C-alpha cells in the first residue's frame, strides 16, 4: 500500500481530521512557510496523536533549534530535511532527504547514506521547501535506480494523484496545499478524496 503523508499541519483539528481520513503520517514544518508551526504548538498536537501515526518534522537551514526538544522527547519519529540544511547528526534511517528535481541529481552517494527515503519535489529558485507545483514525473525515473524508497511530492491533489502514482509508482506520497481550503488550513473532504483515490489505485494494482 502507498503511504500517505499530510504535510503542513498547523492545528489539532486538522491533525485529527487527517488521521480520520486515513493518513499514515503527518508533517510539521519548522521553517518559514504559510504552514510554519512553532515547536511549542506542535508539541501540543503531537501528544494527542494515535500511537501508529508517523510524526514527521520538516526543517530547512532556516529552522531554529526548537525541534530538537521534540525529537529528544520522542514526539517526532522522522525528520524531513530540505535544501542545504546542515546535517543535524540524526540516524540516517530516521531521515527523509528532500531533493529538488531539476537541481539535485540521482547521485549514487545518496544510496550510501542509508536514508529512510528520498522525497522528490519540484525545484524552484530561492525556495528550499515545497512549491505546491508538479514537476515532469518521468524525471523521477533515474532516482528509482538508487534503490531507496521514494516519496513523491509537489502539486499533488485529488485530481492528479492517480496519474502520478501510475507514472512514478512511489512508496509514499506527500500532500500539503492540494488538500487545503486556504494556506495552513486543511479541507476534510479534500483529504478524504485524496486518500480514497490513492487506495483505489492501490487496489487496482495489487
DAHURA-V66945 format. One record per backbone hydrogen bond with DSSP energy under -1.0 kcal/mol. NH is the residue of the N-H (numbers start at 1). CO is the residue of the C=O. If there is no record, write none. Layout:
NH | CO
NH | CO
This chain:
3 | 171
5 | 173
6 | 25
7 | 175
9 | 27
15 | 11
16 | 12
17 | 13
18 | 14
19 | 15
20 | 16
21 | 17
22 | 19
23 | 18
24 | 4
25 | 4
26 | 54
27 | 6
28 | 56
30 | 58
36 | 33
37 | 29
42 | 38
43 | 39
44 | 40
45 | 41
46 | 42
47 | 43
48 | 45
49 | 46
53 | 50
54 | 24
56 | 26
57 | 78
58 | 28
59 | 80
63 | 60
68 | 65
69 | 66
71 | 67
72 | 68
73 | 69
74 | 71
75 | 70
77 | 55
78 | 55
79 | 94
80 | 57
81 | 96
82 | 59
85 | 82
94 | 91
95 | 92
96 | 79
97 | 117
98 | 81
99 | 119
101 | 121
103 | 100
104 | 100
107 | 105
110 | 107
116 | 92
116 | 95
117 | 95
118 | 149
119 | 97
120 | 151
121 | 99
123 | 101
127 | 124
139 | 136
140 | 137
141 | 138
144 | 141
146 | 143
147 | 144
151 | 118
152 | 172
153 | 120
160 | 157
161 | 157
164 | 160
165 | 161
166 | 162
167 | 163
168 | 164
169 | 165
171 | 150
172 | 150
173 | 3
174 | 152
175 | 5
179 | 176
180 | 177
181 | 185
182 | 185
185 | 182
187 | 179
191 | 187
192 | 188
193 | 189
194 | 190
195 | 191
196 | 192
197 | 193
198 | 194
199 | 195
200 | 196
201 | 197
202 | 198
203 | 199
204 | 200
205 | 202
